[in-house]
């Protein structure tokens, strides 16, 4: 995926200057999900939050009926379609009936038409399709039976568009390796004699789908005067700007923590929410020191040989929780592979001390994987934290690149074990490391299948040039999209936004779940003010734990 800066977003391009374009590959996606995201991105474009975007995707089998579509254009019943796994949507685009499915390149341009000329837009869109076909030695024909593109008398591409405040959506579908037999379910584009073809049929062999996509991007950019550029943007988008809090609201919390000799993730891991949290009387504490034994490539926390655990730390954390009158405390740590139990006993001591000093405070733990040590994990579970949090951090393909001493599957097993113990289970992943939409969706499915019901999604921000670089900045509407997807999957609580971090406003997620289920947190904790005693860890600390799995651990869950 690529994304380029397009500011100011609603300014007409200057003569001779190519307009930046975001190319966003959604992979294979259900039609309804893609339609929802289209609408969100159209609103973002209208409001100037994002620039012009070209969405590329394949759909799962679906029939869509445009404004000119009629019931008689459908040759089978809706029940028959359901049995075949084919969706049906009546949509606001122009045109009649068409089919979308695997092997078909679908492109949805979401661009502002500065010329306000729909006919010119359609001409350019058709010209881009024609250019792709010519590149493969196929001679396109236009307007044979209305809008679209034909080759050797067979329709190979359909077009349909909608526009809102001169921002386009819907777009075109090009049959690359499509099984054209699916079109027998409908009267394509209202023409009973229409023959449907594909690039594969015309060329006599399968066609590289990814290369066709790249060719279309180039042709589209040429026709419309766009310039796709690689990720990331040269400057951070405005939505990642955080308003600084007055020093007077920050210093008292820092002074109190310093006096108790407590480590916080806020300063050491560059959390973007430090000012807000301190102003609200919240903080993020790290137990077990401030030196990590792991070498995760996204994390700003210091690496090396840590000191022995501070025996006074449980008492000091409890005192901080009590003085700050916290209603929810998130307790985390650096990863301590040097300790036989990975620090699990220290977690237990801190939880017990907090509950003794502040019995109305709910407790969330954000733990490392303890190298899969079942006894260590059970020790933490036995104390029954209100939330058991262990961050997966990244999708499977990228996981080993950013957590080289880690195991994706072990982290899932840790979460599953906590869920089997009857705990509320939470996890988080960073976005912007180069993951695809298909990979995000699979990762959410993996988490849900392993008992995770609470989820945080935030933008990865590299702590320095020595860390894994940002591959892409996701716009707020993408985070909103993944929240909807996760809730539809069955997650109970989801926090998803560019600046969301694992422990940021963690109390709100727990309280919302308790209110929704008419249940109080596990220990009947009541409210005072909120706070987070949270984590050292990811991406220059987003409140995610810089945790991983060591090689050949004993007693893997």
DOKEGU-581773 format. One line per 4 residues: for each residue x, z, y of C-alpha. Coordinates in steps of 0.25 Angstrom, whole numbers, plus 5000, padded with zeros to 4 digits. Each point is the difference from the previous one (the first is absolute). Example, Ala and Ser with C-alpha at 12.3 -4.5 7.8 and 13.67 -1.06 7.14 Angstrom:
// residues 2
5049:5031:4982 | 5006:4998:5014
// end
This chain:
// residues 557
5000:5000:5000 | 5004:4998:5014 | 4996:5005:5013 | 5004:4997:5014
4998:5006:5014 | 4989:4993:5008 | 4999:5007:5013 | 4993:4999:5009
4990:4997:4989 | 4989:4992:5008 | 5009:4992:5010 | 5000:4985:4998
5013:4995:4995 | 5010:4994:5010 | 5003:4985:4999 | 5011:4997:4991
5000:5014:4994 | 4995:5002:4986 | 4990:5012:4998 | 5004:5011:4990
4992:5000:4987 | 4998:5011:4990 | 5000:4994:4985 | 4993:5010:4991
4999:4998:4985 | 4989:5008:4994 | 5003:4995:4986 | 4988:4999:4990
4988:5007:5006 | 4985:5002:4999 | 4993:4992:5010 | 4992:5012:5006
5013:5008:5002 | 5006:4988:5007 | 4988:4998:5009 | 5000:5014:5004
5015:4999:5004 | 4997:4987:5007 | 4990:5006:5009 | 5009:5012:5003
5011:4991:5004 | 4991:4991:5009 | 4996:5013:5007 | 5015:5004:5001
5003:4986:5006 | 4988:5000:5010 | 5005:5014:5005 | 5014:4995:5001
5006:5010:4990 | 5005:4989:4991 | 5004:4986:5003 | 4996:4987:4993
5000:5001:4984 | 5000:4991:4989 | 4995:5006:4987 | 5004:4994:4987
4993:5004:4987 | 4994:4996:4987 | 4986:5005:4996 | 4994:5006:4987
4989:4990:4996 | 4989:5000:5010 | 4990:4990:5006 | 4997:5001:5015
4988:4994:5007 | 5002:4996:5014 | 4990:4999:5011 | 4995:4987:4994
4999:5005:4986 | 4987:5000:4992 | 4996:5007:4988 | 4998:4987:4992
5015:4997:5002 | 5003:5011:4990 | 4998:4995:4986 | 4999:5013:4992
4994:5013:5002 | 5007:5012:5007 | 5000:5007:4987 | 5007:4989:4993
5011:5001:5011 | 5002:5014:4998 | 5001:4999:4985 | 5011:4989:5003
5007:5010:5010 | 4997:4991:5012 | 4996:5006:5013 | 4990:4994:5010
5000:5001:5015 | 4991:4995:5011 | 5009:4999:5012 | 5000:4996:5015
5010:4988:4999 | 4995:4986:5002 | 4998:4991:4987 | 4992:5002:4988
5004:5004:4985 | 5015:5001:4996 | 5008:5007:4989 | 5012:5008:5002
5009:5005:4988 | 5014:5001:4994 | 5009:4988:5003 | 4994:4997:5013
5007:5002:5013 | 4991:5007:5011 | 5005:5001:5014 | 4992:5008:5011
5006:4997:5014 | 4996:5012:5009 | 5005:4994:5013 | 4995:4999:5015
4996:4987:5004 | 5005:4999:5014 | 4994:4986:5002 | 4986:5004:4995
4999:4987:4992 | 4994:5002:4986 | 5001:4985:4997 | 5015:5000:5004
5002:5012:4991 | 4994:4993:4988 | 5008:4987:5002 | 5013:5008:5000
4996:5008:4988 | 4997:4988:4992 | 5013:4993:5005 | 5008:5012:4994
4993:4999:4987 | 5003:4985:5000 | 5014:5002:5003 | 5002:5009:4988
4994:4989:4991 | 5008:4989:5006 | 5012:5008:4997 | 4997:5000:4985
4997:4985:5000 | 4985:5001:5001 | 4992:4991:5010 | 4990:5009:5007
4986:4994:5005 | 4992:5007:5010 | 4985:5001:5002 | 4996:4993:4988
4987:5009:4998 | 5002:5009:5012 | 5010:5010:5004 | 5012:5001:4990
5011:4992:4993 | 4999:4991:4988 | 5011:4993:4991 | 4996:4988:4992
4985:5002:5003 | 5000:5015:4995 | 4999:5011:5010 | 5013:5009:4999
4998:5009:5012 | 4988:5006:5007 | 4999:5006:5014 | 4990:5010:5007
5002:5008:5012 | 4994:5011:5009 | 5004:5004:5013 | 4998:5013:5008
5004:5001:5015 | 5008:4987:4997 | 5008:5007:4989 | 4999:4992:4987
4998:5005:4986 | 4996:4994:4986 | 5008:4988:4999 | 5004:4990:4988
5002:5000:4985 | 5009:4990:4993 | 4999:4998:4985 | 5015:5001:4995
4999:5004:4985 | 4985:5003:5001 | 4991:4998:4987 | 4990:4991:5007
4990:5003:4988 | 4996:5012:5008 | 4993:4990:5011 | 4990:4996:4989
4993:5013:5004 | 4996:4995:5013 | 4997:4987:5008 | 5013:5000:5008
4998:4999:5015 | 4985:4996:4997 | 5004:4986:4994 | 4995:4999:4985
5010:4988:4998 | 5012:5006:5006 | 5012:5000:4990 | 5010:5011:5002
5015:4998:4997 | 5013:5008:5002 | 5014:4998:5002 | 5003:5002:4986
4990:4990:4995 | 5005:4990:5010 | 5015:5002:4997 | 4998:5002:4985
5008:5013:5000 | 4999:5015:5005 | 5005:5001:5014 | 5008:5012:5006
4989:5008:5007 | 5010:5008:5008 | 5007:4987:5005 | 4986:4994:5004
4998:5013:5008 | 5013:4998:5007 | 4997:4986:5003 | 4987:5003:5006
5005:5011:5009 | 5010:4990:5006 | 4990:4989:5002 | 4990:5010:5006
5011:5005:5009 | 5004:4986:5004 | 4985:4996:5003 | 4997:5012:5008
5013:5003:5007 | 5003:5013:4993 | 5013:5006:4996 | 5000:5008:4988
5012:5010:5000 | 5005:5010:4990 | 4997:5015:5000 | 5002:5009:5006
4997:4999:5015 | 5011:5002:5009 | 4993:5011:5007 | 4991:5010:4994
4985:4998:5003 | 4993:5008:5010 | 4992:5007:4989 | 5013:5007:4996
5002:5006:5014 | 4998:5016:5000 | 4997:5007:5013 | 5010:5011:5002
4995:5014:5001 | 5005:5009:5011 | 5012:5009:4997 | 4992:5012:5003
4991:4998:4988 | 5011:4997:4990 | 5011:5010:5003 | 4992:5013:4996
4998:4995:4986 | 5015:4995:4999 | 5005:5014:5005 | 4991:5007:4990
5005:4992:4988 | 5014:5001:5004 | 4999:5015:5001 | 4995:5000:4986
5011:4991:4995 | 4990:4990:4995 | 5003:4985:4998 | 4990:4990:5005
4998:4985:4997 | 4996:4998:5014 | 5014:4999:5006 | 5009:4997:4989
4991:4988:4994 | 4995:4994:5013 | 4986:5002:4998 | 4992:4992:5010
4989:5011:5001 | 5009:5012:5004 | 4995:5001:5014 | 4985:5000:4996
5002:5009:4989 | 5008:5010:5008 | 4990:4999:5012 | 4989:5004:4990
5008:5012:4994 | 5004:4993:4988 | 5013:4997:4993 | 5007:4994:4988
5009:5010:4992 | 5010:4996:4989 | 5003:5011:4990 | 5013:5000:4991
5009:4996:5012 | 5002:4987:5008 | 5010:4992:4990 | 4994:4991:4989
5007:4997:4987 | 4993:4986:5000 | 5004:4988:5007 | 4987:4993:5003
5003:4988:5009 | 4988:5002:5010 | 5002:5015:5003 | 5007:5006:5012
5002:5014:4993 | 5015:5004:4998 | 5006:4997:4986 | 5011:5008:4994
5002:5013:4993 | 4990:5011:5004 | 5002:5015:5001 | 4993:5010:4991
4985:5002:5003 | 4998:5011:5011 | 4993:5012:4994 | 4994:5003:5013
4993:4987:5002 | 4987:5003:4993 | 4998:5012:5009 | 5004:4992:5013
4990:4988:4996 | 4989:5010:4998 | 5003:5007:5014 | 5000:4986:5007
4987:4997:4993 | 4994:5014:5004 | 5005:4999:5015 | 4995:4986:5002
4986:5004:4993 | 5001:4988:4992 | 4987:4996:4992 | 5008:4990:4991
5015:5000:4996 | 5007:4988:4994 | 5013:5005:4993 | 5010:4990:4996
5015:5000:4997 | 5012:4991:4999 | 5003:4996:4986 | 5009:5010:4993
5005:4993:4987 | 5011:5011:5000 | 4990:5011:4996 | 4996:5002:4986
4985:4999:5004 | 5002:4991:5011 | 4995:5011:5010 | 4987:5002:4993
5002:5015:5000 | 5002:5000:5015 | 4987:4992:5002 | 4993:5011:4992
5006:5011:5008 | 4997:4994:5014 | 4985:4997:4995 | 4998:5014:4996
5007:5006:5013 | 4991:4991:5009 | 4987:5004:4992 | 5004:5015:5001
5003:4999:5015 | 4988:4991:5004 | 4990:5000:4989 | 4990:4990:5008
5011:4989:5000 | 4998:4989:4990 | 5013:4995:4994 | 5005:4986:4997
5013:4997:4993 | 5007:4987:5002 | 5010:5000:4988 | 5011:4992:4994
4999:4995:4986 | 5008:5012:4995 | 5007:4990:4991 | 4988:5000:4991
5002:5014:4996 | 4987:5004:4994 | 5003:5015:5002 | 5003:4999:5014
4988:4991:5003 | 4991:5010:4993 | 5006:5012:5007 | 4995:4994:5013
4987:4996:4994 | 4998:5014:4995 | 4999:5005:5014 | 4988:4991:5003
5004:4994:5013 | 4988:4994:5007 | 5006:4986:5000 | 5011:4995:4992
5008:4989:5007 | 5011:4991:4994 | 5003:4987:5008 | 5001:4987:4992
5006:4994:5013 | 5001:4985:4996 | 4994:4989:4991 | 5006:4998:4986
5009:4988:5004 | 5006:5007:5012 | 5001:5014:4995 | 5013:4999:4994
5006:4993:5012 | 4996:5012:5009 | 5001:5011:4990 | 5012:4996:4991
5000:5013:4992 | 4985:5000:4998 | 4989:4996:4990 | 4987:4994:5004
4994:5004:4987 | 5005:5014:5000 | 4994:5003:5014 | 4987:4995:4994
5001:5009:4988 | 5003:5012:5009 | 4987:4997:5008 | 4992:4998:4987
5005:5013:4995 | 4995:5008:5012 | 4987:4993:4999 | 4998:5004:4986
5003:5014:5004 | 4987:4999:5009 | 5007:4999:5014 | 4997:4992:5011
5011:4989:5000 | 5005:4992:5012 | 5011:4989:5002 | 5004:4991:5010
5007:4987:5002 | 5008:4993:5011 | 4996:4986:5004 | 5009:4990:5007
5011:4999:4990 | 4996:4986:4996 | 4989:5003:4990 | 4989:4990:4997
4985:5002:5001 | 4999:4998:4985 | 5011:5011:4998 | 4993:5010:5010
4987:4998:4992 | 5007:5003:4987 | 5007:5012:5005 | 4987:5006:5005
4994:4997:4986 | 5012:5007:4993 | 4999:5012:5009 | 4985:5001:4997
5001:4998:4985 | 5010:5012:5000 | 4991:5010:5006 | 5003:4998:5015
4988:5001:5009 | 5006:5003:5014 | 5009:4989:5006 | 5008:4998:5013
5005:4987:5004 | 5010:4998:5012 | 5010:4990:5006 | 5014:5001:4996
5010:5002:5011 | 5014:4999:4997 | 5008:5012:5005 | 5013:4992:5003
5006:4986:4998 | 5007:5007:4987 | 4986:5002:4994 | 4991:4990:4993
4995:4990:5011 | 4986:4999:5004 | 4994:4987:4994 | 4987:5000:5008
4992:5007:5010 | 4986:5001:4995 | 4989:5000:5010 | 4989:5011:5001
4989:4991:4994 | 5009:4999:4987 | 5000:5015:4998 | 4985:5000:5003
4999:4990:4989 | 5008:5008:4990 | 4992:5012:5003 | 4987:4993:4996
5006:4994:4988 | 5005:5014:4995 | 4987:5006:5003 | 4993:4989:4992
5009:5003:4989 | 4996:5014:4999 | 5010:5008:5008 | 4993:5012:5007
5009:5001:5012 | 5008:4990:5007 | 5008:5000:5013 | 5006:4987:5003
5005:4995:5013 | 5014:4996:5006 | 5004:5014:5004 | 4994:5008:4988
5010:5008:4992 | 4998:5008:4988 | 4998:5014:5006 | 4994:4995:5014
4986:5007:5002 | 5000:5003:4985 | 4990:5011:5002 | 4990:4990:5005
5000:4993:4987 | 4998:5012:4992 | 4989:5006:5009 | 4993:4986:5000
5000:5000:4985 | 4995:5015:4999 | 4989:4997:5010 | 4996:4987:4992
4999:5008:4987 | 4995:5013:5006 | 5012:5006:4994 | 5010:5009:5007
5015:4998:4997 | 5004:5006:4987 | 5003:5014:5006 | 4988:5001:5010
5010:4998:5012 | 4993:5000:5013 | 5004:4993:5013 | 5008:5005:5012
5009:4990:5006 | 5007:4989:4992 | 5014:4997:4996 | 5009:4993:4990
5012:5007:4994 | 5004:4986:4995 | 5011:4992:4994 | 5013:4994:5001
5000:4986:4996 | 4997:4986:5002 | 5003:4990:5010 | 5006:5009:5009
4990:5009:4997 | 4986:4997:4999 | 4997:5012:4994 | 5002:4994:4986
5010:5006:4990 | 5013:4994:4998 | 4999:5002:4985 | 5004:4993:4988
5003:5002:4985 | 5014:5003:4995 | 5004:4992:4988 | 4997:5006:4986
4992:5012:5004 | 4996:5010:4990 | 4985:5002:4997 | 4995:4988:5007
4985:5002:5003
// end
